[in-house]
Amino acid sequence: MLKILFLTWNKGFQKVEVECDNALLVELLLSGEGASGSLVELWLLHQVLHWKWEIHIRHIPRTLNS
């Protein structure tokens, strides 16, 4: 997800909707938990979410992700 968000930002998109089949990751991002943890990628995701853009993240079950 981090790589895609960087690419999206570099392309200049201002409004982004992210669908993710990892319910735990979505919960961590939406709740803000893990923002100060030792997992670098999770910390970076929290930083990216606070850039100057409109971004919405939602969980989509893996069975619908085809």
Steps between C-alpha positions, in 0.01 A plus 500: 500500500783739582656472154165565330434804719840646413431446129154655536644805678772542238236492223329796668174343607321704768211265582570131551291204611692195617344156528694246703420138579708507820246585772765536771704747296191707420403504868850608606507780243154631579547488877846656492644210697850399409593852391776514759595133486816338377357376169649739249251432221202556730657823629560616141140420405378721784727780377372469142139513617562845648634658182289771336251281315164341555540129557244242605588146601252219526508128549382279217471127567750287312215309332388824332852594396497333161 
